[in-house]
Amino acid sequence: MAISTNILLIIALAPLVGCLLAGFLARFIGRIGAHSVTILGVAVSCALSFLVLYQLTVGGAAEYNQNLYTWFQIGHFNASVGFMVDRLTAMMLVVVSFVSLLVHVYTIGYMRDDPGYTRFFSYISLFTFSMFMLVMSNNFMQLFFGWEAVGLVSYLLIGFWYKRPTAIFANLKAFMVNRVGDFGFLLGIAAVLYFLGTLDYATAFANAPSLVGRTLQITAGTQWDAATVICICLFIGAMGKSAQVPLHVWLPDSMEGPTPISALIHAATMVTAGIFMVSRMSPLFELSSTALSFVLVIGATTALFTGLIGIVQNDIKRVIAYSTLSQLGYMTVALGVSMYSGAVFHLMTHAFFKALLFLGAGSVIIAMHHEQDMRYMGGLRKYMPITWITMWAGSIALVAVPFTSGFYSKDAIIEAVGESHRWGAHYAYFCVMAGVLVTGLYTFRQMYLTFHGKERFTIAEHHGHGHDHDDHGHHEPGVLAHAPKESPWVVTLPLVLLAIPSLLVGFFTIGPLLFGNWFGSAIHVEAANDVLAEMGAEFHGPLAMALHGFTQMPFWLLLAAFIICTYIYLFNPAMAGKIKAALKPLWTVLDRKYWVDNVYFALFARGGVMLGRGFWKASERGVIDGAMVNGSVGVVHRIAAAMRRLQSGYLYHYAFAMILGLILLLGGYWLVGPGLAGQ
Amino acid sequence: MFNHLLSLLIWLPVVGAIPVLFAGSARPNLARWLSMLVAVLTFVASLFLLVRYNADTGGMQLTESYLWIASWGVHYGLAVDGISVALIVMTTFVGILVIAGAWEVIQDRPHLYMAAMLILEGLLIGVFCATDALLFYALFEAILIPMFILIGMWGGPRRVYATLKFFIYTFFGSVFMLIALLYLYQKAGTFDLATLAALPLTFKEQAWIFFAFLIAFAIKVPMVPVHTWLPDAHVEAPTGGSVVLAAVMLKVGTYGMLRFILPIVPDAGAHFAWLIIVLSLIAIVYIGYVALVQEDMKKLVAYSSVAHMGFVTLGIFIAFALVREQGSTDMALLGMQGAMVQMISHGFVSGAMFTCIGVMYDRMHTRQIKDYGGVINAMPWFGFFYVLFAMANCGLPGTSGFVGEFMVILASFAASPWIALFAAFTLIIGAGYTLWLVKRVLWGEITNPHVAEMKEINGRETFVLVAFAAAVLALGIWPQPLIHLMDSSVSQLVQQLAIHKI
């Protein structure tokens, strides 16, 4: 049984059709029509994605790799639009379409009162299409298309509420930071074409071994290893898209977008594109342990240091955003130790539980009438039990309580880092281990502040109904017009449907995914780098692994975090303030996000504008236009003025000039002439 | 008719301008419809070019040649290759949109405006198919006249300064070309470009001729540092003038490089390629920063044009380095094709950007960025197009703006990773100036009450923007037809690069 091209085309294009209908015909099909066509489109894609996954795993279908049409053919260089669908792609398709479908449904409830309702559906379907093109690509050109297209939709969605100054600042920032990554990414693609002579994945990967020993001349005396250059350049792209330090600054600000897209784009799918890309490029990355060490150190730094910031955040969405950064760091660490399947495994479990946490946070935000500050929440569990329970399900998966999906994926990564001998692995091991404690601290703190303890909001008396619907208005903090209540089923159903895989999927899939060579030829690992093979020898099934997990260091760190948070936030709320006062310098460093944003803004944004002004004033207007262009005009003017003075129109001036000329001529002849005549 | 298709394409709009003139200011609508008819007919005629031109065989086709000035051996010689065909079709396409764009916007003597546009279109088509150097030169200079009139009569408050600067600047440059042509004539006894291409020249001769040509064409492109006429001319020009200037006229400069520098002085071209490459990179990076701080929308887009044209010159001259130093014909082809695609793409993208600015200017009568803000609230459909073209301007894949830049960057990496590094910087700075503009103009709360009164685009404006959008997207999604059209011609150019004349 082979995978049919038509099925793949439908998977990719159904969301695009939905996007176009909802976007251009909204006036005719209305709000219900818009959400129906987009949901239908994504549902079709989702069903067919499962079919493709089934065909590949159970049906024994061969991997699909075909070009659809030629994008350009120049000399021997070819760029095509085509699909490559192997198990790695199929898994991404299923994750993306499943989360996307649930987010579509959820949006019906979340964006109910928003005037941009149909536009929002159009955007998220466009996103789904772009993401499919990214993961289904069979070449670097189309990869770059998908890469930038998801960036565009991210830009549009972060700035969805385009009247908010913070939103339109955040979307520009996100696009710019991503472009810095894309800058490296494009150079990486150029290097691939230069060294491997093709943009096609299969050919490039087949030729990859030819890179060994080749170098790129950087300066007269400096040669860089070709594979290292290619991989680091490509990874810079991943650093932008997957928000790795130092290109992480855009992701927390992206929370300005509506919550459904925070779940879909900025947690579950788009930000993991970098992880997917590096896994896809594993035949290239395996050639450069330098590049992999670079990946490892960047990932480890991101995992620990962005997580720390999460502890001091008060905005419920920002806590989850920093948590996402930290978890992306874990995935990157996995890539760095050549455990690509582990990275993708964590990508999958993270997609479920992080989407769940964001959607849960969105449910809370609806109940709190768009209040996002956790200092004005507390005790919400009795108002919204489904949200409460499902968010706990997501939280225990995030902190990696044994038996949950997050446990299997994260613990495997920690163990792999411990086994790895790669340069930087010791540092990374410290970071991912400390990260467990950090994850526990911010997660439990968030859950307690939101759902437990005393209510820190008051419910205003009904004083007229005029204020009932001021969703985005500036109301007094901590005062609600009416009591919070559980969200409608379109919101809670996706929560429940996400909670199930968050808890269970890891148990059932860790065996084949990590130790069963499930990905087959999609992921290539050199035997010398294969940490999973070493771990596989000690793996005795998911049950044994979870039970073993209770005796391990990560679990004790987790328990410590649980005890600390429980004591502080349930029994001794004053303690939090005291700790904050005692650790004021540290708190300030974290609250200011290590001043990275400030430095970037001063250096690149302001600095760029100042540089531009300098060029504009000194060089454009001063030198080029002032001195050169208008300067030469001025010279002509002066000469002309002098010439004009000669042509005075007075006869005696001319007569005088004639006499003078005559004297000079004769005098000259008298001096030189005899000499000439003598020759 | 097909034997004189090229003549038809040149003369149809020029002669068609006469009845438009006769319609007079008393019957403006007649003038408008007549000129639209002429523009559409010219466009249709240019489509026949696509049919008649055989892209597989390449070379110069549809040749016409008549003795023009017998005593000097000057011919009225016309022919096209794939590059010319692409540029001509782009010109006639933009021609329609410019007429439609000016429809009720130009109230003052519309018949003159439309006639000037049509004559300009005819002359531009002539430039793209002239095979005689003197005919090329004559047309090259003649273009200045209608453009001078367009800016001078319908321009902004500083139009006198701008037109003079524009005219003298470009005229100054072409004098050098004339001198070089006269030198070549007295050596070869003809102005026929094909003969001149085969003329052996010493390196010293080539170097002098190279710089003479370079000055003429570099001003037209324009390249740094002879670009300052362009922002001034754009700011003062009426919308249609800006569109034609950016979309078509700038390409005359790079087209001239292809037809004169590459075949006639290839050794000097190769020797001085580094100079052009450096100037192109300066255009991409330095001009990007200058564009960032512009306060006038038109000036910003004008500077962005200079930066984007940098990719055209970079692509052309990187091919020299690739063929001669690396012996990599395929990479050279990639760079050269990238430059060609960028020429066509920039025609659509810059034309669309200037049209968008014109649409806003017609409503607000200001081009200052600070006067805008929150336009999307008043004009959501316009906002859609504006964002689309802005994305094309920062080279988003799926739009035409990506294709050429992508190809040029890939090719330049093979020449040197440093060149690619500076060229790829456009990804950052291009997005910076374009999207910051979008942020300040389109997004946000309405702060200026006049913005709230802006009316959504009407049917005519929608037609123009949809046409531009279709071109931008079609090229971005499937560039292969355009590339195939030009492929054999570009291959021939690249082969010529490798030929040593000394």
Interface residues (C-beta under 8 A of the other chain):
Chain A: Y69 T70 W71 F72 Q73 I74 G75 H76 F77 M141 F144 F145 W147 E148 A149 L152 Y155 L156 G159 Y162 K163 P165 I168 F169 L172 F175 M176 R179 V180 D182 F183 L186 L187 I189 A190 A191 L193 Y194 L216 I218 V229 G608 V609 L611 G612 R613 F615 W616 S619 E620 I624 D625 M628 V629
Chain B: K165 Y169 P225 T228 W229 Y286 Y289 V290 A291 L292 V293 Q294 T329 D330 M331 L333 L334 Q337 G374 I376 N377 V387 M391 L396 P397 G398 F402 V403 F406 M407 I409 L410 S412 F413 A414 P417 A420 L421 A424 F425 L427 I428 I429 A431 G432 L435 W436 K439 L442 W443 G444 E445 W478 P479 Q480 I483 H484 D487
